[in-house]
Structures are given as C-alpha cells and as structure tokens.
Amino acid sequence: MKRVLILGSTGFLGNILLKYLKKNFVVFSDRSFKKKLKKCSNDEFFNEVILQKNPDIILNLVALTDVDKCEKNKKKALNSNCTFVKNLVVAIKKNKKKRIHLIHISTDQVYSGDGNHRENKTNPINFYGKSKLKGEKFIRKTPYTIFRTNFIGIGISKKNNLSKWIINNLKKKIRFKHLKISFFRLSIHQL
C-alpha cells in the first residue's frame, strides 16, 4: 500500500482531497503541523515528519496563492512558494531508504500571454508566478510531478481566492479588461 503525505491539507484543495483520500492509506498534516513549521526554517522538521509518517508520495499543496499579497510581501511569497519547497526537497533527498515521489501543485501564472504554452517556455508576469517557478526548480532534483493549474471554487475558509476575488469585484461593478483563466496544465518528469 502506498502512503501519501498531504502537506497543506487544511487549504482549499486539501479540504476537497481529504474527503476522497482519507479512506485510502493517507496521512496528512493538520494545523498543528502548520504551527510547528513556522518555528522551523530549514529541512530538520521535514526530516522528522518523513521519518514519522514514512510516505511513498508527498503531495505538496502549501503555497501563498494570493497574487496581491505576493506582490506586497515578496519575502513571505518566497518563504511559502520557494524556501518551503527547497527544504522539503532536501529532506526527501536525505531519506535514502525510500524513493519518495513529490507531487507539487504549481500555477499557470508561470506563463504569460494567451493560448497554449510549451512547458519549458515560462515567463511569469507577477511575483506569485516567479516565486512558484523558483520553487519548481528545486523539485526537479527529486522524482516529481508538477501540476501547473488554477483552481476555481469557493472554499470553506475565510481566505480570499480567485473565485472570491472575481465575485467581490463583480459585486462592486468593477469591469475586467482581460481575464484569462487556464484550468489545467501538467508537467510530469521521472528521475
């Protein structure tokens, strides 16, 4: 049986996935994980989690996804979208007993312009996209799958997401000049 460790299980996508995956050999991080993680700035915490949970697959849903917050607080964006990933990858590589596969949720914000894009032709137009792309570079050092996507929906949390932003702006009668949403991109690579 494969053991899946979900990081970011309390977020929008994590809440949805847990309903379906909880029944099937899954371990996950909860709010206590989030509190402990804030105190830890390197890979030591991840080493401990990997030893305790013994996952075959790690699903990383952790990210600062609010585009405006990423622009205003670039340090926080880099910590969530890049440094977090770097420390996770270092810990995965240290675990020599098991070959852990990392599944990472990224963003279509690593591309610019309309239409289809080549996976290797990235050009982020905002800091959110830049920070996520920088995090992806660390992931490529381990067996991985990257989903470049944009999730749309109303979550149960009070946090803002793309759907809430669109709805709030429509209620305020703010007009959109250009709103392009790509629903799904997938980049897979196995080492």
Secondary structure as the mmCIF struct_conf table of DSSP 4:
data_model
#
loop_
_struct_conf.conf_type_id
_struct_conf.id
_struct_conf.beg_label_comp_id
_struct_conf.beg_label_asym_id
_struct_conf.beg_label_seq_id
_struct_conf.end_label_comp_id
_struct_conf.end_label_asym_id
_struct_conf.end_label_seq_id
STRN STRN1 VAL A 4 LEU A 7
BEND BEND1 GLY A 8 GLY A 8
TURN_TY1_P TURN_TY1_P1 SER A 9 THR A 10
BEND BEND2 GLY A 11 GLY A 11
HELX_RH_AL_P HELX_RH_AL_P1 PHE A 12 LEU A 21
TURN_TY1_P TURN_TY1_P2 LYS A 22 LYS A 23
BEND BEND3 ASN A 24 PHE A 25
STRN STRN2 VAL A 26 PHE A 28
HELX_RH_AL_P HELX_RH_AL_P2 ARG A 31 LYS A 39
BEND BEND4 ASN A 42 ASN A 42
TURN_TY1_P TURN_TY1_P3 ASP A 43 ASP A 43
HELX_RH_AL_P HELX_RH_AL_P3 GLU A 44 LYS A 53
BEND BEND5 ASP A 56 ASP A 56
STRN STRN3 ILE A 57 ASN A 60
HELX_RH_AL_P HELX_RH_AL_P4 VAL A 67 LYS A 72
HELX_RH_AL_P HELX_RH_AL_P5 LYS A 74 LEU A 78
HELX_RH_PI_P HELX_RH_PI_P1 ASN A 79 THR A 83
HELX_RH_AL_P HELX_RH_AL_P6 PHE A 84 LYS A 94
BEND BEND6 LYS A 97 LYS A 98
HELX_LH_PP_P HELX_LH_PP_P1 ILE A 100 ILE A 100
STRN STRN4 HIS A 101 THR A 107
HELX_RH_3T_P HELX_RH_3T_P1 ASP A 108 VAL A 110
BEND BEND7 GLY A 113 GLY A 115
TURN_TY1_P TURN_TY1_P4 GLU A 119 ASN A 120
BEND BEND8 ILE A 125 ASN A 126
HELX_RH_AL_P HELX_RH_AL_P7 PHE A 127 ILE A 139
TURN_TY1_P TURN_TY1_P5 ARG A 140 LYS A 141
BEND BEND9 THR A 142 PRO A 143
STRN STRN5 TYR A 144 THR A 149
BEND BEND10 GLY A 153 GLY A 153
BEND BEND11 ILE A 156 LYS A 159
HELX_RH_AL_P HELX_RH_AL_P8 LEU A 162 LYS A 171
TURN_TY1_P TURN_TY1_P6 LYS A 172 LYS A 173
HELX_LH_PP_P HELX_LH_PP_P2 ILE A 174 PHE A 176
BEND BEND12 LYS A 177 LYS A 177
STRN STRN6 PHE A 184 HIS A 189
#
